[in-house]
């Protein structure tokens, strides 16, 4: 029977752990095979990627073409940050010791990277791997060994930030994110010792320290002013982990996910759908319920991804080892089998909206009176909704599926007319 055929297909899809991630993420042509560690995009078309050997590349057409920018360094670029299309900064590690200097070079541009200026950070043996600017003057850097720095003149001078003496206060921050120009978090910590978040409510003039778990927090995402999510993990034992707060960072909950890998960044496409690369595990994890639950999947070509960003609801980018660049381009689900034409005996239209939240409209057409069945299955092949099961005259029909009680995820809609079938894919995002 055909229903068995579709159940087999669904089970195959479920067992192929890489299918879902690869359905959305696609590898695009890269200008290099060097390790790309960081990226920053100002919109869906314009962005920069950077990594080893001082390489920075710019695209203005969504990654179709890349232009290499002259950085005047061969050091590995650890982090990029752009305030707008013109003003940007980067930090790079000089580990070779050219001219006997070991430490961090700070790069700056005021014309979108057409020209980069370079200035070594004043202290040797300091390796800064994060940088963030609130505006053209005030910015922050963090890194090893436990440096937390602030500038108020656009990066020409850097001073130690004012932080409290809480547990982990002097561990290195590795990520910054602000909700507004006054309220923000830094995150980091020391491996196998403590994950730490630092909170400011006065634009970075002072930071309050909180220890939140046993491993560094490597990325922070704001849902709103109260609800904040962080990701990280342990490379040796329990793998990826998250921390979350519902009271603006006064209290944090730490959770081990049971997923192999360390989450090195986080970005959300929608309020509910978020992604985090698992770096050396060559996997990526995603959530459809604002971080309450997570699923991991293999990356395209088993790439080791380290950084990613979403520019809007439809587009995202990721970079990693071997110069890999991935692009997330949302594709509306397609039918499993070839679509018949309206002149045929039936036609199942794509539901709308799709993705949808809670309810969606489903239309179908039958050219002759027939026995009609319209059902919804989850990825395990379990029937979750029997929408239509009756004999109907010819015509066009509309059915609303209310999925309030179902979990976010991918579902399959099957229309059966007499002995023929058509299947559509539905995406529920709550």
Secondary structure as UniProt FT lines:
FT   HELIX           2..15
FT   TURN            17..18
FT   HELIX           19..24
FT   STRAND          25..28
FT   STRAND          36..41
FT   STRAND          47..51
FT   HELIX           52..54
FT   STRAND          56..59
FT   TURN            62..63
FT   STRAND          67..69
FT   STRAND          76..82
FT   STRAND          88..94
FT   HELIX           98..100
FT   STRAND          103..109
FT   TURN            112..113
FT   STRAND          117..120
FT   TURN            124..125
FT   STRAND          127..133
FT   STRAND          139..144
FT   TURN            145..146
FT   STRAND          147..151
FT   TURN            154..155
FT   STRAND          159..160
FT   TURN            167..170
FT   STRAND          173..178
FT   STRAND          184..190
FT   TURN            191..193
FT   STRAND          194..200
FT   TURN            203..204
FT   STRAND          207..213
FT   STRAND          217..222
FT   STRAND          228..234
FT   TURN            235..238
FT   STRAND          239..245
FT   TURN            248..249
FT   STRAND          253..256
FT   STRAND          267..268
FT   STRAND          274..277
FT   HELIX           279..281
FT   STRAND          283..287
FT   TURN            290..291
FT   STRAND          295..298
FT   HELIX           300..302
FT   STRAND          305..310
FT   STRAND          315..320
FT   HELIX           321..323
FT   STRAND          325..329
FT   TURN            342..343
FT   STRAND          346..348
FT   STRAND          359..366
FT   STRAND          370..378
FT   TURN            379..380
FT   STRAND          383..392
FT   STRAND          395..402
FT   TURN            404..405
FT   STRAND          409..417
FT   TURN            418..419
FT   STRAND          420..428
//
